[in-house]
Amino acid sequence: MAEHSLENPVHSVERALSILEALGQKSQGYGCTELGQLLGLHKSTVHRLISTLQAYGFAEKDPHTDRYKLGIKVIYLGLEALNNLDFRKIAIPYMQELVEISRETVQLAVLDGGEVLFVERDQSPEAITVNLGLRAQFHCTAEGKVLLAYLPKENVINILDNHEMRQYTINTITEANHFISHLEKVRTQGFAINAEEMVEGVRAIAAPVHNHNGKVIAALSITGPSSRLSLERIYRLVTVLKETCTSISMQLGYRMEPAENIPER
């Protein structure tokens, strides 16, 4: 009997998804043999699954190298997923206003697999030389600190256990207990600061966005060069940043507690 008739359909889906994840991690793509070795699958199984993915536009084959890469359909689905994030649509006009006020780059981020994923960005009209990627580490970013600060402690410990706290600058927090204590301060004051912890010469502040249940679903931040974002200016911008986050949150159905935390210096 043919192999595909014996295989559990759920296993086929799992294997197809593992192929897509692998293709997304290597821009040069993979051949069937290489993919099979990587995933522990027989070459014929990989070929059958990836041919199906190719037929539906989720994978494509380079005719010159015979290597497979992610197909354009993945991009369409990713864009649709972003467009369906209601909080992102609601946040955009507030972000534009915050850029006008601060003259710095404003970003909206979520937590994805223990990493910070930026789902929206409005660039500063002023010059900024640092390259701002789509993903960043949680421990050295203001957004990551905010997103972890409101998680249950056991969730935070699990993330810390499974992700390296790499040192990027002399200011990067790399010790887990120190980081957990730092998150308590973030939660108390309602905002986080990236004090040149990922890139020297770049600072950021971030505050939480809540949904109707009060859950923190995103972090909104202001990022700029240290020459413009002095600590004194950061503490002036905290108020407007938190007010913006509250406005977005209330649009999502969130209702504030009677008393707000006063920022600590």
Secondary structure, DSSP 8 states (H G I E B T S, - for coil): --HHHHS-HHHHHHHHHHHHHHHHT-TT-B-HHHHHHHHT--HHHHHHHHHHHHHTTSEEE-TTT--EEE-HHHHHHHHHHHHT-HHHHHHHHHHHHHHHHH-SEEEEEEEETTEEEEEEEE--SS---S---SEEESTTSHHHHHHHHTS-HHHHHHHHHHS-----STT----HHHHHHHHHHHHHHT-EEEESSSSTTEEEEEEEEE-TTS-EEEEEEEEEETTTS-HHHHHHHHHHHHHHHHHHHHHTT----SS------
